[in-house]
């Protein structure tokens, strides 16, 4: 594991000290999802695959992805979640690799849907592909299937971008145990040079004050 992925995992751990937040599901993110047919544990489902628009603690919406096929989400859901480290998630290193390679380049519905399918395959089957395992998606378009295969291949190696990975683990799953998904998202780690620049400016200000 190289420094980039290690940074991602450690950074996620630092922000994941049982921080509790409230999630409001606004719906699927416009232009960043597709309807696909999947097979999970032997059952076919028609589902949205892609980014969900989510407000965290009432802030402006951000895009998050599902890592939890055992529960459902829909627009209007409001629930509490704890931010945990990606290392606590099944195949966390593969997820970190995938994000580091691809997170910043998800620009259309095909890419977003493929990214979601790749995440589901990683957390369910460890990135064994869409044709085998407990998670399958063999009826997708060739564009989505090709893009997903590319993403799964990328998950095998550490990527170039350092990210804060944030896993939102639902504190409960509703009265019938079938609601409120665990979600994941990321944000860029500030460039170290920026921190040095801030330090230099602060030092210069102190010197001016002392004169």
Number of C-alpha atoms within 10 A of each C-alpha: 9 10 12 17 25 15 17 28 22 16 19 23 20 12 15 19 12 12 11 17 17 16 23 20 20 17 15 22 18 12 13 21 23 22 13 19 17 22 19 18 11 11 10 13 12 10 13 17 25 30 28 25 21 26 18 18 13 11 10 9 17 15 17 24 27 23 25 18 15 13 15 16 19 15 13 11 15 17 18 18 23 19 23 23 25 26 19 11 14 15 18 17 23 25 28 31 27 25 30 26 18 17 19 13 10 16 11 14 20 23 22 26 27 27 29 24 30 28 28 23 25 24 19 21 18 19 24 18 21 24 12 14 17 15 26 24 20 16 14 17 12 10 11 21 21 13 20 25 18 14 24 26 17 19 25 15 18 22 19 15 19 25 24 25 29 24 26 29 22 21 15 15 17 12 7 6 11 14 18 25 24 25 22 22 18 22 13 14 14 11 9 9 9 10 11 11 11 12 12 12 12 12 12 12 11 11 10 9 8 7 5
